Amino acid sequence: MGPVQIKQLLQSAEIGQPVEIKAWVRTKRESKNAIFIALNDGSTIHNIQAVAEPGQFSDSIIRLITTGSCLKVTGILVESLGSGQSVEVKIQEIHIYGTADPEQYPLQPKKHSLEFLREIAHLRPRTNTFSAILRIRHALAFAVHKYYNDNGFFYLHTPIITASDAEGAGEMFRVTSLDMENPPRDESGQIDYKEDFFGRETNLTVSGQLEGELGALALSKIYTFGPTFRAENSNTTRHLAEFWMIEPEMAFFELEDNMNLAEDFVKYVIRYALEHCADDLDFLEKRQADEEKSKPQNDRSMPLSEKLRFVVDNPFERLTYTEAIDILVRSKPHKEKKFQYHVEWGVDLQSEHERYLVEKHFKKPVILTNYPRAIKSFYMKLDEDGKTVRAMDVLFPGIGEIIGGSQREDNYDKLLERVHEIGIEPENLWWYLETRKFGTAPHSGFGLGFERLVQFVTGMGNIRDVIPFPRYPKSAEF
């Protein structure tokens, strides 16, 4: 299965055993008595120190061992005399796989800005910050699959290329095989998509939800976990053009069941990260504290471990949108006009409102339900009052909404009415509507943007730093 990983060696008690390490050089330090090489293979935030005696290797070899070079080191695992580590490697042989010219290699041992590291996204996983993020991202993804598998869900692969717009927003990336320099045109001069590969206009999906509902109405409980795309021209710290979505859909689940699942699920995956990524989270917590030490105390973020425990250890407060509006209207920030955005019944709540409810008023995560129908999607089940729908949003500290979901409208006539209301052509969703004609059932689901979750768990300020190769306006490098 390949060489022993550094993570295993640092936990090993097999002092005196021969070892072979294949890794990249983080730093090299020379003294009169020894040459110290810090090696890291990405398996852990911690380096292992490899030590050579002066004169043991030729100067021509030592000169090639620089930050970023890749080595195979053979030696003996010994107790470390230095602080911060229990073992180190006494080097016997060195093989250099690849060199890294210090005049050209951009990741020298100094602090680099996150903006600079985005420009070299092909190399940034070699930094402590991004290797930690990617290990946590992996752990969270594994926890997602484990949670749903252990709870009787089936993983459904929904299409990336689609002819439907699940959100009705129209901000989609077009997929075509036509020659756009000279596309075929119909009699009216419009591009004739009948000549396209699929014989119609197609796009990259914004959500797997609609197809997920089809699966739930046969398999009872399914989840999707895949890439989704939004062609929004949003240059913000919270938006990506390509991101991953987790979308469970459950037959026979009503709004209360949906809320119970959402709370249990996010607590599970965050708890998994706390249990399996302690070293990486500790590093990122210290990094965040260092980044914010110049800020006034009131402007600093909650310490990372405290924030994660805040979610895991507290029952989520549940209230309706109408109740939340009443709290916000009576709040001190509203009365003193400190909210940037106006609050009244019918408005879509902004992040500042959501964070006030979570961080100031309830001091725990919040689930808001029963939003006005006018600000929610067409597929959400209408409440008996005709004004609100059985929607739910889960709100977290520091980020606001992290999950959005609802009980889905299972009545054919009501769903068709909503489709007409927002201007969707029913023939474009005939297959979705038909499930309400043949054995319809109450069902619910929600969506969680995976990068938003990773951003919350890692404490990173910009969502572009929690995905290996971010896609955003005017950026599709790598």
SVG drawing of the C-alpha trace seen along z (x, -y; Angstrom):
<svg xmlns="http://www.w3.org/2000/svg" viewBox="-56 -55 88 57">
<polyline fill="none" stroke="black" stroke-width="0.4" points="0.0,0.0 3.0,-2.3 5.3,-3.9 4.4,-4.4 2.8,-7.8 4.3,-10.4 1.1,-10.5 1.6,-6.9 5.3,-7.4 4.7,-10.2 2.3,-7.9 4.7,-5.0 6.5,-3.6 8.7,-1.3 12.0,-3.1 15.0,-1.6 13.1,-0.3 14.2,-1.1 11.8,-3.5 11.4,-4.9 9.8,-8.3 8.7,-9.8 7.7,-13.5 8.3,-17.1 10.8,-19.4 9.2,-22.1 12.5,-23.5 16.2,-22.7 18.4,-24.0 22.2,-23.4 24.2,-23.7 27.7,-22.6 26.4,-19.4 23.7,-18.3 21.5,-19.0 17.8,-19.1 15.2,-18.5 11.5,-19.0 9.4,-16.6 5.7,-16.5 3.7,-14.1 0.3,-15.6 -1.0,-13.0 -0.9,-15.3 -0.4,-18.9 2.8,-17.9 6.2,-17.5 8.7,-14.8 12.3,-15.8 15.0,-13.9 18.6,-14.4 21.9,-13.9 25.4,-14.4 27.7,-17.0 29.7,-15.6 27.5,-12.5 26.4,-13.6 28.2,-15.7 27.6,-19.4 26.1,-18.8 23.4,-16.7 22.7,-19.0 22.4,-22.0 19.6,-20.3 17.5,-19.8 15.5,-23.0 12.0,-23.9 9.6,-22.2 11.9,-19.5 10.7,-15.9 12.8,-13.2 12.9,-9.6 14.7,-9.3 15.7,-5.9 16.8,-5.7 16.1,-4.7 13.3,-5.9 14.8,-7.4 13.6,-9.3 13.7,-13.1 15.9,-15.2 14.1,-18.4 10.8,-19.7 7.5,-19.4 7.9,-15.8 8.6,-12.4 10.4,-10.8 12.6,-11.7 14.5,-9.9 18.3,-9.4 19.1,-9.5 21.1,-6.7 20.2,-7.4 18.7,-10.2 17.2,-10.0 16.0,-13.2 12.9,-12.7 12.5,-16.3 14.2,-19.6 12.6,-23.0 14.8,-26.0 14.5,-28.5 14.7,-31.4 11.6,-30.2 9.6,-28.1 6.9,-30.5 6.2,-28.8 9.2,-29.8 9.0,-29.5 7.3,-32.8 3.7,-34.1 1.7,-34.3 -1.6,-36.1 -4.6,-34.0 -5.1,-36.2 -1.6,-35.3 -2.2,-31.6 -5.3,-31.6 -3.1,-32.6 -1.0,-29.5 -3.8,-27.1 -1.8,-24.2 0.7,-24.6 -1.3,-25.9 -2.3,-22.4 1.4,-22.2 0.8,-24.9 -0.2,-24.1 -3.5,-26.0 -4.7,-24.4 -3.5,-20.9 -5.5,-21.2 -8.6,-22.5 -8.4,-19.7 -8.1,-17.0 -11.1,-18.4 -13.0,-18.6 -12.3,-14.9 -13.4,-14.0 -16.7,-16.0 -17.4,-14.3 -16.8,-10.9 -19.0,-11.7 -21.8,-12.8 -21.8,-9.5 -21.4,-7.5 -24.4,-9.3 -26.8,-8.7 -25.6,-5.2 -26.0,-4.3 -29.5,-5.8 -30.9,-3.9 -30.6,-6.4 -29.6,-5.5 -27.0,-7.7 -28.6,-8.9 -26.5,-10.3 -28.6,-13.1 -27.6,-14.6 -25.2,-17.5 -26.6,-18.4 -30.3,-19.3 -33.0,-21.1 -34.8,-22.3 -34.1,-25.2 -34.9,-23.9 -34.7,-27.3 -36.5,-29.2 -33.7,-31.8 -32.5,-31.5 -28.8,-32.0 -27.4,-28.9 -24.4,-27.9 -25.4,-26.8 -24.2,-23.5 -24.0,-23.2 -22.1,-21.4 -23.1,-24.0 -20.5,-26.1 -21.1,-29.4 -19.2,-31.2 -21.8,-30.1 -24.8,-28.5 -27.8,-27.1 -30.8,-29.4 -34.5,-28.8 -36.9,-30.8 -37.1,-33.6 -33.3,-34.0 -33.0,-32.5 -30.4,-29.9 -32.0,-26.5 -31.3,-24.3 -33.1,-21.4 -29.7,-21.0 -27.8,-20.8 -26.5,-17.6 -29.6,-17.0 -32.0,-18.6 -32.9,-21.3 -31.4,-24.0 -29.5,-22.4 -27.6,-23.8 -25.4,-22.8 -27.6,-21.9 -28.2,-24.3 -29.6,-21.5 -30.3,-17.8 -33.4,-18.3 -36.1,-17.8 -34.6,-14.5 -33.9,-13.6 -37.6,-13.8 -38.2,-11.3 -35.9,-8.9 -37.5,-9.5 -40.9,-8.7 -39.6,-5.2 -36.8,-4.4 -38.3,-6.4 -35.0,-8.0 -32.2,-9.2 -29.5,-11.8 -27.5,-13.5 -24.0,-14.8 -22.5,-16.4 -21.4,-19.5 -23.8,-22.3 -23.4,-25.5 -24.7,-29.1 -23.9,-31.7 -24.3,-34.6 -21.9,-37.5 -21.2,-37.5 -17.8,-38.5 -18.4,-37.8 -16.8,-35.8 -19.8,-33.5 -20.4,-32.6 -18.9,-30.2 -19.9,-29.5 -19.1,-25.8 -19.8,-24.2 -21.0,-20.9 -24.5,-20.3 -25.8,-17.7 -29.6,-17.2 -31.5,-14.5 -35.1,-13.8 -37.5,-11.7 -40.9,-10.3 -43.4,-10.3 -41.4,-13.1 -43.3,-16.2 -41.8,-19.5 -41.1,-18.4 -39.3,-15.3 -37.3,-17.4 -36.1,-19.7 -35.2,-16.7 -33.1,-15.2 -31.3,-18.5 -30.4,-19.1 -29.2,-15.5 -27.2,-15.5 -25.3,-18.7 -24.5,-17.8 -23.2,-14.4 -20.8,-15.7 -19.5,-18.5 -19.0,-16.1 -17.2,-13.8 -14.8,-16.6 -14.1,-17.4 -13.3,-13.8 -11.2,-13.0 -9.5,-16.4 -8.4,-17.7 -4.9,-18.7 -6.0,-20.4 -8.8,-22.3 -6.4,-23.3 -4.0,-24.7 -6.8,-26.6 -8.1,-28.0 -4.7,-29.4 -4.4,-30.8 -7.8,-32.5 -6.9,-34.0 -3.6,-35.3 -5.4,-36.8 -7.8,-38.7 -5.6,-39.8 -5.5,-43.3 -9.3,-43.6 -11.3,-45.0 -12.5,-42.3 -16.2,-42.8 -15.3,-42.3 -13.4,-39.0 -14.9,-35.7 -15.9,-33.1 -13.0,-30.7 -13.3,-27.9 -13.7,-25.0 -16.2,-27.0 -18.2,-27.8 -18.4,-24.1 -19.3,-23.0 -21.9,-25.8 -23.7,-23.9 -23.1,-20.4 -24.1,-20.9 -27.2,-23.1 -30.7,-22.1 -31.7,-24.2 -34.3,-26.9 -37.4,-26.5 -39.8,-29.3 -41.8,-30.6 -40.7,-33.4 -43.6,-35.5 -42.3,-35.1 -38.8,-36.0 -40.0,-39.2 -41.7,-40.2 -38.5,-39.7 -36.4,-41.6 -38.9,-44.5 -38.8,-44.8 -35.0,-44.4 -32.6,-47.2 -30.7,-47.2 -33.9,-47.8 -35.1,-50.5 -31.8,-52.3 -31.7,-51.8 -28.4,-49.8 -29.6,-47.1 -28.5,-47.8 -31.6,-46.2 -35.2,-47.0 -37.3,-44.5 -41.0,-43.9 -43.2,-40.9 -42.7,-39.7 -39.0,-40.6 -36.3,-38.0 -34.2,-38.0 -30.6,-39.1 -27.5,-37.6 -27.4,-40.4 -30.9,-39.5 -30.3,-35.8 -27.1,-36.3 -28.8,-38.5 -31.4,-35.8 -28.6,-33.2 -25.8,-35.1 -27.6,-37.8 -31.2,-36.8 -31.3,-33.0 -27.6,-32.3 -28.0,-28.9 -28.6,-27.7 -32.1,-28.5 -34.5,-26.9 -37.0,-29.3 -40.1,-27.9 -43.2,-28.9 -41.9,-31.7 -44.1,-33.9 -44.9,-32.0 -43.8,-35.0 -40.2,-34.7 -39.8,-31.0 -39.6,-28.4 -42.6,-27.1 -42.2,-23.5 -42.7,-24.3 -46.0,-23.0 -48.6,-25.7 -49.8,-26.2 -53.5,-26.3 -53.4,-30.1 -52.5,-30.4 -49.9,-33.0 -47.0,-30.9 -45.2,-27.7 -43.7,-24.8 -40.2,-26.0 -37.3,-25.8 -33.9,-27.4 -31.2,-26.4 -29.2,-29.4 -25.7,-29.2 -23.4,-31.7 -21.1,-33.7 -22.7,-32.6 -26.5,-32.8 -28.3,-30.4 -26.5,-27.1 -29.4,-24.8 -32.6,-25.6 -35.4,-23.1 -39.1,-22.5 -41.9,-20.0 -42.6,-19.7 -46.0,-20.4 -47.5,-17.0 -50.9,-18.2 -51.0,-18.2 -53.4,-21.1 -51.6,-23.3 -48.2,-22.6 -49.5,-23.3 -51.0,-26.5 -47.6,-27.6 -45.8,-26.6 -48.1,-28.8 -47.8,-31.6 -44.0,-31.9 -44.0,-31.5 -42.5,-28.1 -43.9,-26.2 -45.6,-23.0 -44.4,-20.9 -40.8,-21.6 -41.6,-19.9 -44.1,-17.2 -42.1,-14.4 -42.0,-16.3 -45.7,-17.1 -46.6,-13.5 -45.2,-12.2 -48.1,-14.1 -50.6,-12.2 -49.3,-8.6 -49.1,-7.6 -48.3,-11.0 -47.0,-11.1 -46.0,-13.7 -42.3,-14.3 -39.6,-16.7 -35.9,-17.6 -33.3,-20.2 -30.1,-21.4 -26.7,-22.1 -23.9,-23.8 -20.9,-21.7 -18.4,-24.5 -20.6,-26.6 -20.3,-23.8 -16.5,-23.5 -16.2,-27.2 -18.0,-27.1 -16.0,-24.2 -12.6,-25.6 -13.4,-29.2 -12.1,-30.5 -13.4,-33.9 -13.6,-33.3 -15.4,-30.4 -12.8,-30.4 -10.4,-29.0 -12.3,-25.8 -12.4,-24.2 -9.3,-23.1 -9.8,-25.0 -12.4,-27.8 -14.5,-29.0 -15.8,-32.5 -16.3,-35.4 -13.3,-35.8 -11.5,-32.9 -11.4,-29.4 -7.7,-28.7 -6.2,-25.3"/>
</svg>
